[in-house]
Amino acid sequence: MPLFRQLEPTPEREGQKKKKCKNEWAEDEEKTSTLIGLCLQNLAENMKDMWVKDYTQKYMDQYFFRYVMGPFSSLPSELLEELLCILSSRNLLTRAALHLLILPQLSCLSLASACSLVNANLCSIIQIRCQNLQSLDLSGAQNISASVLCELLGSQCRLCSLSLAGTLCDRRVISVVCRQCPKLKHLDVSRCLHLTPAGLLPLVKNAKTLKSLLALDIGLAENERDAVAAVAFLLLSLPGLQRLAVEGLGQACVLIQNRQFEVTEDFTNREGVPRLKDLWSKWTQVEHLKDSCLLSADGDESFTLEGKMDELLLLERHNDASDIPEIHEWTGTSGEGNGKDGGRSMDCNGRNSVTTSLKDVQGLSLDTLEAVGKICPDLCILSLDCLQSNSYHNANNFEQATLLARGLSRFSGRLHCLSLQFSGLLSDLVPALRASGSHLLSLTLEGIIADGHSPLLELIHACPRLTSLIVHLDPPSTNLDGDDAEEEGEDEGLLSNLPCLPHLRSLTLNFSLDERQMKPTLCWRSLKGVLWALLRGASLLQELSLIAVPCRLDPVFRLVLNHPAKPLGALGSPPLHCLRSVSLNRSDITMETVVHIVNTCRLLSYLDLNGCWAMTLSNITKLQYKAKGRRHTLQITWT
């Protein structure tokens, strides 16, 4: 294997590669993608025994190569990235494979699933070889220090997306990112315990480009007020931010809504940043000038926004405000003055109120939902934890659900994705789901208590457009169907009247189960009808996860795959023909039904049967033998 410095790609060579790829691969997308996929899978399966064997034995621990000209150096970036993804998903990625696959043509590099392999030496290789990275994910890499991160990120001036979640990132790293990554749009520093909320303040230097910031579960501030003040400062300083996940976001919206800026002055003085009161005043003045300019444009041709802005800047200099950043960095307007990045509205008392451009927020509590709705009127993605509410901790679950319905009604018709943590009955939560409107595409519920199949059917009625449904719920504490209840749902007329989610592509029903229990109590036989409606009605379903289901799954899948009836509004496609991934952990299912699923779902590539007590090692061995002749490789896991 020849090893030497690879020549830098020229524009002509790059153009030839792109043209060649376009002509050869875009001609018949389905066939070529299948062929490319098979080739990459073959490479992944033989990576250890063939492709990296020579390098591992002769070179890896003996030399440090700036560049490697080897078997993969001529692959285009998209194939390199796909090969890395396949190796990661199958836990086949090794240090030697990374040495050969980290090449200059990479534009996206994700090492989140192989974070244990990331060390200082590998970071040096990335720094030397990959100068064109636009996306880098080092989530979970605990083996590299903040200094190594600073050195690596100092060379990545083209980064648009960066994930350092769960690393040793601190304020020094954030400062380097702000200086050296001027194009950064997305940053994830969640679970970085060495980073405090104040450490995020340098990000105001990226106010023109930063659109997404995820910083949940980071280090603690000196006190809670400092954390809230830091978030409020970011809200007023990053007008282009559209996605934000950080502790204290709700309280920061309350602080801004109520003009409680005096409680933050100690923090701003200590950090050496402009006071929130000043930021607010400038925001209001600029918005007032914009409104005045628009109103006077027809009546006075000499009145211009630029002229008034010059007057404002002269007034600022006269007031010795030289320590405050440029006006477009901390106001609600963009540099061009188009007014799209935030604005001004009126609260219930007739006072001016800030409105941000946020569309996706996480880390909220119920008692801050109203203020968030006023500060962020364009929200379409919302994550809410009703268990953290301070003002309503004495309210029962029904009262909390009523308040939740009232708060979500503000976003009716606009909310597309909703994630809720709620410790109450599902029937109490249904009115809130109705209030959020029928435009929901993704719904995640955690902590819910099951109380019959009717609330599940009402949930389906309330959210007919869902493409993703994830429900973590406690199973019924008692037998909902009685000890001698007969299996229901065989009547074709009854089945045909059940609702469904025809656009559903991902379904997860996770019933909580004590780890000491081998299997759940099968106390909910009537759940079969709901499962049939969900599975038979979602002919586009690709991912299915049924964990510790409190009913037998054999009759469910027999009904789905064999019964001719269709639920109300279902598409005409055959059931489960798009299914690619199935997880049936700790559920009651037999070998006969599993074989039926495998034979029917031709695209199935992953099957998780961990904890399925009715399955034996002999069953799994036979199943793996039968799966060898499939067109699509099937990965089966079982313990």
Secondary structure as UniProt FT lines:
FT   HELIX           11..25
FT   HELIX           29..45
FT   HELIX           47..51
FT   HELIX           53..58
FT   TURN            59..62
FT   TURN            71..74
FT   HELIX           77..89
FT   TURN            90..91
FT   HELIX           95..101
FT   TURN            104..105
FT   STRAND          108..110
FT   HELIX           112..117
FT   HELIX           120..129
FT   STRAND          135..137
FT   TURN            139..140
FT   HELIX           146..153
FT   TURN            154..155
FT   TURN            157..158
FT   STRAND          161..163
FT   TURN            165..166
FT   HELIX           171..180
FT   TURN            182..183
FT   STRAND          186..188
FT   TURN            190..191
FT   TURN            193..194
FT   HELIX           197..206
FT   TURN            207..209
FT   STRAND          212..215
FT   TURN            216..217
FT   HELIX           224..237
FT   TURN            239..240
FT   STRAND          243..246
FT   TURN            247..248
FT   HELIX           249..258
FT   HELIX           261..264
FT   HELIX           265..271
FT   HELIX           276..296
FT   TURN            297..299
FT   TURN            301..302
FT   HELIX           305..318
FT   TURN            319..320
FT   TURN            322..323
FT   HELIX           327..330
FT   TURN            335..336
FT   STRAND          343..346
FT   TURN            348..349
FT   STRAND          352..355
FT   STRAND          360..365
FT   HELIX           366..368
FT   HELIX           369..375
FT   TURN            377..378
FT   STRAND          381..385
FT   HELIX           386..388
FT   TURN            391..394
FT   HELIX           397..408
FT   HELIX           409..411
FT   TURN            412..414
FT   STRAND          417..421
FT   HELIX           426..435
FT   STRAND          442..449
FT   HELIX           453..462
FT   TURN            464..465
FT   STRAND          468..474
FT   TURN            483..484
FT   HELIX           492..496
FT   TURN            502..503
FT   STRAND          506..511
FT   TURN            515..516
FT   TURN            525..526
FT   HELIX           527..537
FT   TURN            539..540
FT   STRAND          543..547
FT   HELIX           554..562
FT   TURN            568..569
FT   TURN            575..578
FT   STRAND          581..583
FT   TURN            585..586
FT   HELIX           591..600
FT   TURN            602..603
FT   STRAND          606..608
FT   TURN            610..611
FT   TURN            613..614
FT   HELIX           617..627
FT   TURN            628..629
FT   STRAND          635..637
//
